[in-house]
Amino acid sequence: TSSAGGDTVALTRMSWLTDSGVLKKWQAAAKLDGDQVKGAEFVEASKAIISIFDLISGMSIPKGDMEGNAATLGKNLSAGQTVQANVEAELASGNLKKLVCDGKTSTCALLWLARALFFIYGLMKAMIDDEKLEVKDAVLKGYETSLKPHHGFVTKNVFAVAVKAAPYRKDFIAKIGPSDAEVMAKFKEVLGTSRT
């Protein structure tokens, strides 16, 4: 590792993208087993992208919920099992209401995890689409179309307060990479693999 000022800064700033392995993990998760999503790879990719909230102040509660759903899904998967096979095994029990409402089932965890991933997708896409959009506004755009329709009054208000702690875009980008353009290019790569 070079200790020259610019090199050290560039390596440090790209740490979330490299340390989380988000792109590599989403590429692995996008490789289907036939038409099935590999369970372990999907859980690992989800955990990696959820870690973006380590860089956004005020998002620890939503991040904790998301990580909990990823952990529940991971815990319920048998070795080598696909996401679909896991959910289908639960559906065979016939108690659909319990599966959707019980936070300990893969079905419920996957439902909320999918909503969370759409939230992150919306946040990243909003930042890509508008190079002047602040992180707070990008978070709100992602939230509006993913989680908000499923949250009650109290949760919506807690979220509205929490998002006010989001960093300015320039400070957020500085935690991720050397320039806005480079970070947005990486975000595009992540979104390209997560939508396959």
C-alpha positions in Angstrom: 0.0 0.0 0.0 1.4 3.4 -1.0 1.6 6.0 1.7 1.5 8.9 -0.9 -1.3 11.2 0.1 -3.5 10.8 -3.0 -3.0 7.0 -3.2 -3.9 6.4 0.4 -6.9 8.6 0.2 -8.2 6.9 -2.9 -7.7 3.4 -1.3 -9.5 4.5 1.9 -12.4 6.2 0.0 -13.1 3.1 -2.0 -13.2 0.9 1.0 -16.9 0.4 1.2 -17.1 -0.8 -2.4 -14.1 -3.1 -1.9 -14.5 -4.1 1.7 -18.2 -5.0 1.4 -17.5 -6.9 -1.9 -20.9 -5.7 -3.0 -20.3 -5.9 -6.7 -18.6 -9.3 -6.6 -21.3 -10.7 -4.3 -24.2 -9.5 -6.5 -22.5 -11.0 -9.5 -22.3 -14.3 -7.7 -26.0 -14.0 -6.7 -27.0 -13.2 -10.2 -25.7 -16.6 -11.4 -28.8 -18.7 -11.3 -29.0 -22.4 -10.6 -31.3 -23.1 -13.6 -34.0 -20.6 -12.9 -33.4 -20.5 -9.2 -31.6 -18.0 -7.0 -28.8 -19.5 -4.9 -29.8 -19.0 -1.3 -26.4 -18.4 0.4 -25.1 -16.2 -2.4 -28.3 -14.1 -2.3 -28.1 -13.7 1.5 -24.4 -12.6 1.3 -25.1 -10.1 -1.5 -28.0 -8.7 0.5 -25.9 -8.2 3.6 -23.2 -6.5 1.5 -25.5 -4.0 0.0 -27.3 -3.3 3.3 -24.0 -2.2 4.7 -24.4 1.0 2.7 -26.4 2.2 5.7 -23.2 2.2 7.8 -22.4 5.4 5.7 -25.7 7.1 6.2 -26.3 8.5 9.7 -29.7 7.8 11.2 -30.3 4.6 9.4 -29.2 2.1 12.1 -32.8 1.0 12.9 -33.8 0.3 9.3 -30.4 -1.4 8.7 -30.9 -3.6 11.7 -34.3 -4.7 10.4 -32.9 -5.5 7.0 -29.9 -7.4 8.5 -32.4 -9.3 10.7 -34.4 -10.4 7.6 -31.3 -11.5 5.7 -30.1 -13.4 8.8 -33.5 -15.1 9.2 -33.5 -16.2 5.6 -29.9 -17.4 5.9 -30.6 -19.4 9.0 -33.6 -21.1 7.4 -31.8 -22.2 4.3 -30.5 -25.8 4.0 -27.0 -26.2 2.6 -27.1 -25.5 -1.1 -30.8 -24.7 -1.1 -32.2 -22.1 -3.4 -34.4 -19.2 -2.2 -37.4 -20.6 -4.2 -37.0 -24.1 -2.8 -36.9 -22.8 0.7 -40.0 -20.7 0.3 -41.8 -23.5 -1.5 -41.1 -25.9 1.4 -42.7 -23.4 3.8 -45.7 -22.9 1.5 -46.3 -26.6 1.5 -47.3 -26.3 5.2 -50.5 -24.5 4.0 -50.6 -21.8 6.7 -50.1 -18.8 4.4 -51.1 -16.2 6.9 -48.6 -17.4 9.5 -45.9 -17.5 6.8 -46.4 -13.9 5.8 -46.9 -12.5 9.3 -44.4 -14.6 11.3 -41.0 -12.9 11.3 -39.2 -16.2 11.8 -40.2 -17.7 8.4 -38.2 -17.4 5.2 -41.4 -16.2 3.4 -41.8 -13.2 5.7 -38.1 -12.4 5.8 -37.9 -12.6 2.1 -40.9 -10.3 1.6 -39.4 -7.6 3.8 -35.9 -8.2 2.5 -37.1 -7.7 -1.1 -38.8 -4.5 -0.1 -35.5 -3.3 1.6 -33.5 -4.2 -1.5 -35.9 -2.2 -3.6 -35.4 0.7 -1.2 -31.7 0.6 -1.7 -32.1 0.2 -5.4 -34.3 3.3 -5.4 -31.9 5.3 -3.3 -28.9 4.4 -5.6 -30.9 5.0 -8.8 -32.1 8.4 -7.6 -28.5 9.4 -6.9 -27.4 8.2 -10.4 -30.4 10.0 -12.1 -29.8 13.3 -10.5 -26.2 14.3 -9.8 -27.2 17.1 -7.5 -29.7 15.1 -5.4 -28.7 15.1 -1.7 -28.6 11.7 0.1 -31.6 12.6 2.3 -33.7 13.2 -0.8 -32.4 10.0 -2.5 -33.2 8.0 0.7 -36.8 9.5 0.7 -37.2 8.6 -3.0 -36.2 5.0 -2.4 -38.4 4.8 0.7 -41.5 6.2 -1.0 -41.7 3.4 -3.5 -40.6 0.4 -1.4 -41.1 0.4 2.4 -43.4 3.4 3.0 -46.6 1.9 1.7 -46.1 -1.0 4.2 -45.3 1.1 7.2 -47.7 2.4 9.8 -48.0 6.0 11.0 -45.4 5.7 13.8 -42.8 4.0 11.7 -43.2 6.5 8.9 -42.6 9.3 11.5 -39.6 7.6 13.0 -38.2 7.3 9.5 -38.9 10.9 8.6 -36.9 12.0 11.7 -34.0 9.5 11.1 -33.5 10.6 7.5 -32.7 14.1 8.6 -29.4 12.9 9.9 -28.3 11.7 6.4 -25.0 13.2 5.3 -24.6 15.7 2.5 -24.0 14.0 -0.9 -20.4 15.3 -1.1 -19.6 13.8 2.4 -21.3 10.5 1.5 -19.4 10.2 -1.7 -16.1 11.0 0.1 -16.7 7.9 2.3 -17.0 5.7 -0.8 -14.8 6.9 -3.6 -12.5 9.6 -5.1 -15.3 11.2 -7.2 -19.0 11.4 -7.7 -18.6 10.1 -11.3 -16.6 7.0 -10.2 -19.0 6.1 -7.4 -22.0 6.5 -9.6 -20.3 4.2 -12.2 -19.9 1.6 -9.5 -23.5 2.1 -8.4 -24.6 1.5 -12.0 -22.7 -1.8 -12.0 -24.3 -2.9 -8.8 -27.8 -2.0 -10.0 -27.1 -3.9 -13.3 -26.3 -7.1 -11.5 -29.1 -6.8 -8.9 -31.8 -6.5 -11.5 -30.9 -9.6 -13.5 
